[in-house]
Amino acid sequence: MKHHIEELLKSALAALHSQGELVTDLPIIVIDPTKDKQYGDYASNVALILAKPAKRKPREIAELIVKNIPKSSHVTKVEIAGPGFINFFLAPLALASIVPAILAKGRDFGRSNIGAGKKVIIEFVSSNPTGPLHVGHGRHAAYGAVVSDLLATVGYVPHREYYVNDAGRQMDILAVSVWLRYQEICGEQFIFPANGYRGSYVKDIAVAAEKQFGKALLLIGKAVFHNLPADEPEGGDKELYIDALISQVKKLLGDANYKKIFDLSLTLILDDIREDLRAFGVTFDEWFSERKLTETDVVDRMIERMQKNNLVYEKDGALWFRATDLDDEKDRVLQRANGQRTYFANDLAYHINKFERGFDLAIDIFGSDHHGYIPRMRAGLQANGIQPDKLTYLLMQFVHLFRGGAQVQMSTRSGSFVTLRELREEVGNDVARYFYVMRKCEQPVDFDLDLAKSQSNENPVYYVQYAHARICSVYRQLAEKNLVYDEVLGLANLALLSQPHEAQLLSTLARYQDVILSAASHFEPHQLTNYLRDLATDFHGYYNSHQFLVEEATLRNARLALVSSVRQILVNGLQLIGVSTPETM
């Protein structure tokens, strides 16, 4: 219906253009559902947009537009409101036409081809494989999964990718932490480093290492800690200490033995992450290894290309990227004086690789601490001949858990955090998926565990799912009364849906396609959760105010057709979020 109104306005504007009344370029026509039905069903501000370029009063333009709008059986009245808004009042049957459209398409209702098959690579979660996923990673997982599915619904081809940071310092800290716990299992005693990973999962991996390797990796004596700088508890620098310890352990174990503990740690944690995400309903098309990327020549080729473009210079033995030439705040190191590539160099090469693989667009769903990373990455892409606007960053704010009104404190390094698995076990997948995408990504999520487990109208997941369960109960009652739903009869009598609650439901149903397109285009799943809450509210109001299984067959089946279409939209919308649709509650 929104598209139909857009066509009416385009026709009116074209007529005015041919008459010489409006000689400006036609604007993008914006049509929105009205919040107050006394102002109609839809409204457009096109007259206000045209006022400045046309150098005429918006209300005067609105009057011209209204006079030239073609007659339509779907529109009963067009009015001008305020400074020049154009309000459209729809005929009852025009609203009712959404019901057969929904029932005909079923699960496919809401799908479109706006994306025209463009390939989009969506990188999300990408947590360092140094421990289990925590509740913050869960938000990234849910958000990325829903954005991917929304894009697929409107015609894009999403590729879901997890970038495995399996190289670099954090993985070395994990490997050494595991090896030290392995040493303890084998009977050695020492003070655990302040900057080591302390979670219980580290001990679990160490147990697995002892079972697999026996005491083959044990180093007896004080050689491990000989001649190291002071750690933090002794007044030293914990960063310098852990780096020195890593170097010492690598030297003492040798490359082959160190690789055994490193690979075991990586494998077990990645297996755990994969299983955790799979159980959460989140899957990836590819797990892309940073280590394998650095083993290719992609970083070398990138630096050579940038050198040819005079965008790399040498300073103090290091190679620097002239990022300031491309609007970054400062130049960036690509290769340190010791020949080691920086994380930025590897990450930039990885993003270039995304486009070399043929993707049209790239979306990165990262934590809010990556805000300063965006300019340098876009500058790097531009330096390699890639349009920066092909990369979109969605920065996720933190998740705060509350229990009994008090915030649950968490620390990743110390191991005192709530894992995604623990959250799922406590509140269930449905609640976690829904709560995670109820807010814009740039807004923090306050996750109230008590609310999440409550069966009340205040719990949005329960409230929406209960609407679906209520509809299913209507059909069970229908069978108990030995009655049969006649869809053909119901669709033939939609004109009987004349009650205000019915008009409101029809109007909300008609918004679904626009909500899906907007949510996908703006990468905002919360638009869909807000819509589902509105739809559930409208249905609960209808359910509480009217009997569906009335004696008159025509009205009964018309109402059943309406609630059947509501059920279908609830199924479609909840499926996109990854939430189930229980038939009883």
C-alpha positions in Angstrom: 0.0 0.0 0.0 2.9 2.3 0.7 4.2 1.7 -2.8 0.7 2.5 -4.2 0.7 5.8 -2.4 4.2 6.6 -3.7 3.0 5.9 -7.3 0.0 8.3 -6.8 2.4 11.0 -5.6 4.8 10.4 -8.5 1.9 10.7 -10.9 0.8 14.0 -9.4 4.3 15.4 -9.4 4.9 14.4 -13.0 1.6 16.1 -14.0 2.7 19.3 -12.2 6.1 19.1 -13.9 4.5 18.8 -17.3 2.2 21.7 -16.5 5.2 23.9 -15.6 3.9 24.3 -12.0 7.0 22.6 -10.6 10.2 22.7 -12.6 12.6 21.4 -9.8 14.0 17.9 -9.8 11.6 15.4 -8.2 12.7 14.5 -4.7 12.9 11.1 -3.0 9.4 10.5 -1.7 9.1 9.6 1.9 5.9 8.0 3.2 5.4 7.1 6.8 2.6 5.5 8.7 0.8 8.0 10.9 1.0 7.7 14.6 -2.5 9.1 15.1 -5.3 7.6 12.9 -7.2 10.9 13.0 -4.6 12.1 10.5 -5.1 9.1 8.2 -3.1 6.0 7.6 0.0 7.4 5.8 1.5 10.8 5.5 4.2 12.4 3.2 6.3 15.5 3.7 7.1 15.8 0.0 5.6 19.4 -0.2 7.9 20.6 2.6 10.9 19.1 0.8 10.0 20.8 -2.4 9.3 24.2 -0.8 12.8 25.5 -0.8 14.0 24.6 -4.3 10.6 25.6 -5.7 10.6 28.9 -3.7 7.0 28.4 -2.8 5.1 27.9 0.4 4.8 24.1 1.3 1.1 24.3 1.9 0.6 25.9 -1.6 2.6 23.0 -3.1 0.6 20.5 -1.1 -2.6 21.9 -2.5 -1.3 21.5 -6.1 -0.2 18.0 -5.4 -3.5 16.9 -3.9 -5.4 18.4 -6.9 -3.4 16.2 -9.3 -3.5 12.9 -7.4 -5.3 10.3 -9.5 -8.4 8.7 -8.2 -7.8 5.4 -6.4 -10.2 2.8 -5.1 -7.7 2.2 -2.2 -7.8 5.8 -1.0 -11.0 7.4 0.4 -9.6 10.8 1.3 -6.5 13.0 1.0 -6.0 15.9 3.4 -3.4 18.6 4.0 -2.3 19.0 7.6 -0.1 21.5 9.4 2.4 23.4 7.3 1.9 21.0 4.3 1.8 17.3 5.3 -0.3 15.2 2.9 -2.3 12.6 4.7 -3.9 9.6 3.1 -7.0 7.8 4.4 -7.2 4.2 3.1 -10.4 2.3 2.2 -11.1 -0.6 4.6 -10.7 -3.1 1.8 -7.4 -1.6 0.8 -6.1 -2.4 4.3 -7.6 -5.8 4.2 -5.8 -6.7 1.0 -2.7 -7.4 3.1 -4.3 -10.6 4.4 -4.5 -12.6 1.2 -1.0 -11.3 0.3 0.4 -12.7 3.5 -1.4 -16.0 3.3 -0.5 -16.5 -0.3 3.3 -16.0 0.3 3.5 -17.5 3.7 7.2 -17.8 4.9 8.2 -15.8 1.8 6.2 -12.7 2.7 8.5 -9.8 3.3 11.1 -11.0 0.9 12.3 -8.7 -1.9 15.2 -8.4 -4.3 16.4 -4.9 -3.4 19.9 -6.3 -2.8 20.0 -7.6 -6.4 22.3 -10.4 -5.5 25.1 -8.2 -4.3 27.6 -10.2 -2.2 28.2 -9.0 1.3 30.8 -10.4 3.7 29.8 -9.9 7.3 32.5 -10.4 9.9 31.3 -10.8 13.5 32.2 -12.2 16.8 35.9 -12.9 15.8 36.7 -13.3 19.5 40.4 -14.1 20.1 40.4 -17.9 20.8 41.9 -17.3 24.2 38.8 -18.4 26.2 35.1 -19.2 26.1 32.6 -16.7 24.7 31.2 -14.3 27.3 27.9 -12.5 27.3 29.4 -9.6 25.3 30.3 -11.9 22.5 26.8 -13.2 22.6 25.5 -9.8 21.5 27.9 -9.7 18.6 26.8 -13.2 17.6 23.0 -12.5 17.8 23.4 -9.1 16.0 25.5 -10.5 13.2 23.3 -13.4 12.6 20.1 -11.3 12.4 21.7 -8.6 10.2 22.9 -11.4 7.9 19.4 -13.0 7.7 17.8 -9.6 7.1 20.1 -8.9 4.2 19.4 -12.3 2.7 15.6 -11.5 3.1 15.9 -8.4 0.9 18.0 -10.0 -1.8 21.7 -9.7 -0.8 23.9 -12.8 -0.6 25.6 -12.7 2.8 28.8 -14.5 3.6 29.2 -15.0 7.4 32.8 -15.0 8.5 34.7 -15.5 11.7 38.2 -14.1 11.6 40.3 -16.4 13.9 43.1 -14.4 15.5 45.3 -17.5 15.9 48.6 -15.6 15.6 50.2 -13.0 17.8 50.8 -12.1 21.5 47.4 -13.0 23.0 47.7 -16.6 21.7 51.2 -16.8 23.1 49.9 -15.6 26.6 47.2 -18.3 26.4 49.7 -21.1 25.4 52.1 -20.2 28.2 49.2 -19.9 30.7 48.1 -23.4 29.7 51.7 -24.8 29.9 52.2 -23.3 33.4 49.0 -25.0 34.6 50.3 -28.2 33.0 53.5 -27.7 35.0 51.4 -27.4 38.2 49.6 -30.6 37.4 52.9 -32.3 37.0 53.9 -31.2 40.5 55.8 -27.9 39.9 55.2 -24.9 42.2 55.6 -21.2 41.3 53.8 -17.9 41.3 51.4 -17.6 38.4 52.1 -14.5 36.3 49.8 -11.5 36.9 49.1 -11.2 33.2 48.3 -14.8 32.5 44.9 -16.2 31.7 43.4 -17.5 35.0 40.0 -19.0 34.0 39.1 -22.6 35.0 39.1 -23.4 31.3 42.9 -23.0 31.2 43.3 -25.7 33.8 40.9 -27.9 31.8 43.1 -27.5 28.7 46.2 -28.3 30.9 44.6 -31.5 32.1 44.0 -32.5 28.4 47.7 -31.6 27.7 48.8 -33.9 30.6 46.7 -36.7 29.2 48.0 -36.3 25.7 51.7 -35.6 26.3 52.3 -37.1 29.8 55.3 -35.4 31.3 57.1 -34.9 27.9 56.7 -31.1 28.1 57.7 -30.8 31.7 60.7 -28.5 32.6 61.9 -29.2 36.1 63.8 -26.6 38.0 64.0 -22.8 38.0 65.2 -22.4 34.5 61.8 -21.2 33.3 61.9 -18.2 35.6 65.7 -17.5 35.6 66.8 -14.0 34.9 63.3 -12.6 34.2 62.3 -9.0 35.0 60.1 -8.4 38.1 56.3 -9.1 37.7 53.7 -6.7 38.8 53.3 -8.0 42.4 57.0 -7.4 42.9 56.8 -3.8 41.6 57.6 -4.7 38.0 55.7 -4.3 34.7 53.4 -7.3 34.1 53.5 -6.7 30.3 57.3 -6.8 30.1 57.3 -9.8 32.5 54.8 -11.9 30.4 56.7 -11.1 27.2 60.0 -12.2 28.7 58.4 -15.4 30.1 56.9 -16.2 26.6 60.4 -15.8 25.1 61.9 -18.0 27.8 59.4 -20.8 27.5 59.6 -20.9 23.7 63.4 -21.2 23.9 63.4 -23.9 26.5 60.6 -26.0 25.0 61.8 -25.6 21.4 59.6 -24.8 18.4 58.1 -28.3 18.0 57.1 -28.8 21.7 55.9 -25.2 22.0 53.7 -25.7 18.9 52.1 -28.8 20.5 50.8 -26.8 23.5 49.9 -23.8 21.3 47.9 -26.0 18.8 46.2 -28.0 21.5 45.0 -24.8 23.3 43.8 -23.2 20.0 42.0 -26.4 18.9 40.2 -27.0 22.2 39.0 -23.4 22.5 37.9 -23.1 18.9 36.0 -26.3 19.2 34.3 -24.9 22.3 33.5 -21.6 20.5 32.1 -23.4 17.5 29.9 -25.6 19.6 28.7 -22.7 21.8 27.7 -20.7 18.7 26.1 -23.7 17.0 23.9 -24.3 20.1 23.0 -20.6 20.0 21.8 -20.9 16.4 24.7 -19.0 14.9 26.7 -20.5 12.1 29.5 -19.2 9.9 30.2 -19.9 6.2 34.0 -19.6 6.9 36.4 -19.5 9.7 39.3 -17.5 8.3 42.7 -18.1 9.9 45.0 -15.1 10.5 47.9 -17.5 10.7 47.2 -18.9 7.3 46.8 -15.4 5.9 50.3 -14.3 7.2 51.8 -17.5 5.6 50.9 -16.2 2.1 52.4 -13.2 0.3 49.2 -11.0 0.6 50.8 -8.7 3.2 54.0 -8.4 1.1 52.0 -7.6 -2.0 50.0 -5.0 -0.2 53.1 -3.2 1.1 54.8 -3.3 -2.3 51.6 -1.8 -3.9 51.6 1.0 -1.3 55.3 1.7 -1.8 54.8 2.1 -5.5 52.1 4.7 -4.7 54.6 6.5 -2.5 52.4 5.9 0.6 55.1 4.1 2.6 58.2 5.5 4.1 61.0 4.3 6.4 61.7 5.8 9.8 63.9 4.4 12.6 64.1 1.1 10.7 60.3 0.7 10.6 58.0 1.0 7.6 55.2 3.6 8.0 52.0 4.1 6.1 51.3 7.8 5.1 47.8 7.5 6.5 47.6 11.3 7.2 47.6 11.8 3.4 44.2 10.0 3.4 42.6 11.8 6.3 43.8 9.6 9.2 44.9 11.5 12.3 48.5 10.0 12.2 50.7 7.7 10.2 50.6 4.0 11.0 53.4 1.4 11.4 53.2 -1.5 9.0 56.4 -3.3 9.9 58.5 -2.8 13.0 62.3 -2.3 13.0 62.7 -6.0 13.9 60.9 -7.0 10.7 57.7 -8.1 12.5 54.4 -7.0 10.9 51.9 -5.1 13.0 48.4 -6.3 13.7 47.1 -3.3 11.6 49.2 -4.5 8.5 47.8 -8.0 8.8 44.2 -6.8 9.4 44.4 -4.4 6.4 45.7 -7.2 4.2 42.8 -9.3 5.4 40.2 -6.7 4.5 41.8 -6.2 1.0 41.6 -10.0 0.7 37.8 -9.7 1.3 37.4 -7.6 -1.8 39.9 -9.7 -3.8 37.5 -12.6 -3.1 34.8 -10.8 -5.0 32.6 -9.3 -2.3 30.8 -6.1 -3.2 30.4 -4.8 0.4 31.9 -5.7 3.8 30.4 -5.2 7.2 32.5 -5.5 10.4 30.6 -5.9 13.7 33.2 -4.9 16.3 33.3 -3.6 19.9 32.9 0.1 20.6 36.6 0.3 21.4 37.4 0.0 17.7 36.1 3.5 17.0 39.5 4.9 16.4 40.4 2.0 14.2 37.9 3.0 11.4 39.8 6.0 9.9 43.0 4.1 9.5 41.3 1.1 8.0 39.4 3.2 5.5 42.6 5.1 4.6 44.3 1.8 4.1 41.6 0.6 1.7 41.8 3.8 -0.2 45.5 3.4 -0.5 44.9 0.1 -2.2 42.4 1.3 -4.7 39.2 0.2 -2.8 36.4 2.7 -2.1 36.3 3.2 1.7 32.5 3.4 1.7 32.4 -0.3 0.7 33.3 -1.1 4.3 30.7 -0.5 7.0 31.5 -0.7 10.7 28.8 -1.5 13.3 30.2 -0.8 16.7 28.6 -2.7 19.6 28.3 -1.3 23.0 28.7 -3.3 26.2 26.3 -5.8 27.8 25.6 -5.2 31.5 24.0 -8.0 33.4 21.7 -7.3 36.3 20.5 -9.7 38.9 18.2 -8.6 41.8 18.7 -5.0 40.7 22.5 -5.2 41.1 25.0 -5.3 38.2 27.0 -8.5 37.8 30.8 -7.6 37.8 32.9 -9.3 35.2 36.6 -9.5 34.3 37.8 -11.5 31.3 41.5 -11.9 32.2 40.8 -13.0 35.7 38.3 -15.5 34.5 35.5 -14.0 36.6 33.0 -13.5 33.8 29.6 -15.0 32.8 29.9 -17.1 29.7 27.5 -17.1 26.8 26.8 -20.8 27.6 25.9 -20.0 31.2 23.6 -17.2 30.1 21.9 -19.5 27.6 21.4 -22.2 30.3 19.9 -19.7 32.7 17.5 -17.8 30.4 17.3 -19.9 27.2 18.3 -19.1 23.6 15.0 -17.3 22.7 15.3 -14.7 25.4 19.0 -14.2 24.8 18.6 -13.8 21.0 15.7 -11.3 21.5 17.2 -9.2 24.3 20.5 -8.9 22.4 19.0 -7.2 19.4 16.3 -5.0 21.1 18.6 -2.0 21.1 20.6 -0.1 18.5 24.2 -1.4 18.3 25.5 1.9 19.6 23.4 1.6 22.7 24.4 -0.6 25.7 22.2 -3.5 26.6 21.1 -3.7 30.2 20.3 -7.4 30.5 17.9 -7.9 33.4 18.1 -11.6 34.3 15.1 -11.5 36.5 12.9 -9.9 33.8 14.3 -12.4 31.2 13.1 -15.3 33.2 9.7 -13.9 34.1 6.5 -14.9 32.4 4.8 -11.6 32.3 3.8 -8.9 29.8 6.9 -6.9 30.9 9.1 -9.6 29.3 9.0 -8.7 25.6 9.9 -12.2 24.4 7.1 -13.9 26.5 4.7 -11.2 25.4 5.3 -11.7 21.6 5.5 -15.5 21.8 2.3 -15.5 23.9 0.5 -13.8 21.0 1.5 -16.7 18.7 0.4 -19.3 21.4 -2.9 -17.5 21.8 -3.6 -17.8 18.1 -2.8 -21.5 18.1 -5.2 -21.9 21.0 -7.9 -20.3 18.9 -7.5 -23.1 16.3 -7.5 -25.7 19.0 -10.8 -24.3 20.2 -12.1 -24.3 16.7 -11.4 -28.1 16.4 -13.0 -28.7 19.8 -16.2 -27.1 18.5 -16.1 -29.4 15.5 -15.7 -26.3 13.2 -13.3 -25.9 10.3 -11.5 -22.8 9.1 -12.6 -22.0 5.5 -10.0 -19.7 4.2 -11.7 -19.0 0.9 -14.9 -17.9 2.7 -12.8 -15.8 5.1 -11.0 -14.0 2.3 -14.2 -13.4 0.4 -15.6 -11.5 3.5 -12.8 -9.4 4.6 -15.1 -6.3 4.3 -16.7 -7.5 7.5 -13.5 -6.6 9.4 -14.8 -3.1 10.4 -13.9 -2.9 14.1 -11.2 -0.4 15.2 -9.1 -3.3 16.6 -9.3 -5.0 13.2 -8.4 -1.8 11.3 -5.4 -1.3 13.6 -4.2 -4.9 13.1 -4.5 -4.6 9.3 -2.6 -1.3 9.4 0.2 -2.9 11.5 0.4 -5.9 9.2 0.8 -3.7 6.2 3.9 -2.2 7.7 5.8 -5.5 7.9 7.5 -5.3 4.5 8.7 -1.7 5.0 10.0 -2.6 8.5 12.0 -5.5 7.0 13.5 -3.3 4.3 14.4 -0.5 6.7 15.8 -2.9 9.3 18.0 -4.5 6.6 19.1 -1.3 4.9 20.1 0.4 8.2 21.4 -2.8 9.9 19.0 -2.3 12.7 17.3 -5.5 14.0 15.7 -3.5 16.8 13.2 -2.2 14.2 11.9 -5.7 13.9 11.7 -6.4 17.6 9.8 -3.1 18.1 7.5 -4.0 15.3 6.8 -7.5 16.7 6.0 -5.9 20.1 3.5 -3.5 18.3 1.9 -6.4 16.5 1.6 -8.4 19.7 0.0 -5.5 21.5 -2.5 -5.0 18.7 -3.4 -8.7 18.7 -3.7 -9.0 22.5 -6.1 -6.0 22.4 -8.1 -7.6 19.7 -8.2 -11.0 21.5 -9.3 -9.4 24.7 -12.1 -7.4 23.1 -13.7 -9.7 20.5 -14.8 -13.3 20.0 -13.3 -15.0 17.0 -15.4 -18.1 16.9 -18.7 -16.4 16.5 -21.8 -18.2 15.1 -21.9 -16.3 11.8 -19.6 -18.3 9.5 -18.7 -15.4 7.2 -17.5 -13.2 10.1 -15.9 -16.1 11.9 -13.8 -17.1 8.9 -12.9 -13.5 8.1 -11.5 -13.1 11.6 -9.7 -16.4 11.4 -8.1 -15.3 8.2 -6.9 -12.1 9.9 -5.5 -13.9 12.9 -3.9 -16.5 10.6 -2.0 -13.7 8.8 -1.0 -12.3 12.2 0.4 -15.7 13.1 2.3 -15.9 9.8 4.0 -12.5 10.4 4.9 -13.5 14.0 6.5 -16.7 12.6 8.3 -14.8 9.9 9.6 -12.1 12.2 10.6 -14.3 15.1 12.4 -16.7 12.7 14.5 -13.8 11.5 15.6 -13.1 15.0 16.2 -16.8 15.7 13.4 -17.1 18.3 11.0 -20.0 18.4 7.2 -19.8 18.1 5.7 -22.1 20.8 2.1 -23.2 20.3 1.4 -23.5 24.0 2.6 -21.4 26.9 
